[in-house]
Amino acid sequence: MKKLVALFLIVFIVASAIFLIDQAHNKNMTKQVADIYQPPEKSREELYQDNYISLLMPYIQKEVASYYSKILKSTPHVAPYDVNVLDVKRPNGYRSFVFELKLKVIPYVGPHIGVGVDYITMKIASRKITIESFEHIKSYNLPPHYQHLLINNRKEQ
């Protein structure tokens, strides 16, 4: 009887350990997939982030227009709610007022038909905003009734 109880306890402990390890792994994978921090809804942080994105929209839109002008006949738009902050740094250290932002943007045409995913890295220093890099991450195929927007009527972007 004691051997049976001991065997049961060992099996229970091993099964629990496997379950906990699997849960931790799944939680870590979910965190990696959802790598974009979202501030709490209706928080002061969300308000400030939305305010800053609004101020940066002309720079974002200009960079998107420049890239997609080689692909599309029509300039895609970017909605502020489709801009996510991936990273913010103070490269000159604590309480310096030079910032590097890495943003994820999803430009669209027509009634919000996504054309791709792009990363834009910006440097904000005092009164000057510069684009450090523009990375095109992913292209989306346009539906058949929007193929006329493609330059050279290419099937894929």
Protein Blocks (a to p, Z undefined) as FASTA:
>chain_A
ZZmmmmmmmmmmmmmmmmmmmmmmmmmmmmmmmmcccddehiaklmmmmmmmmmmmmmmm
mmmmmmmmmmpmbdcdddfklcccfbdcdfkbghiabdcddddddddehjhiafbdcddd
dddehjaccdfbdcdfbdcdddfklmmmpghhiabZZ
